[in-house]
Amino acid sequence: MTSLLYHDGNRALQDEFGSRPLADRLEEKLTRTTFTADDKAYIESCIYFFVATADAEGRPDCSFKGGAPGFVRITGPSELAFPDYDGNGMFKSLGNLAINPHVGLLFIAMHDKPKRLRVNGDARISRDDPLLREIAGAQMIVRVAARAIFPNCPRYIPSLTMTEP
């Protein structure tokens, strides 16, 4: 079976720990290449996510991205877009994406009902995307063509629900 999620390194550990059947079942039942209505509602309600990129040599970087609900938009059956705002000027994520388009996004809710959704795909950066006119303060738009969309078990997400003192 060709896998969207697993390579030889994953498979070796799955075999060692006896989890290959579970991993295959999770991929078969939960992994998709198009966004569902629930994915769209969840992603567009998020106020932050994490983006993982790597440079040309494969050195990883992970960044936090945040904004008002709706700052990430589902723009097609297998595409999402998010703005890049000015920040510390390092351009770690976008600089990596300029030379290596492979990207992993993690949307995670730690308030109310814990939830995780992962999106792996290929990104492209645009300085003249039509969304720039709609998103105040955006200097570029990143569009991600999803190769794999899948939830992760929320079991170990800590509950950060705030209570009044």
Buried (B, 14 or more C-beta within 10 A) or exposed (E): EEBEBBEEEBBEEBEEEEEBEEBBEBBEEEBBEEBEEEBEEBBBEBBBBBBBBBBEEEEEBEBEBEBEEEBBBBBEEBBBBBBBBEEEEEEBBBBBBBEBBBBBBBBBBBEEEBBBBBBBBBBBBBEEBEBBEEBEEBEBBBBBBBBBBBBBEBEEBEEEEEEEE
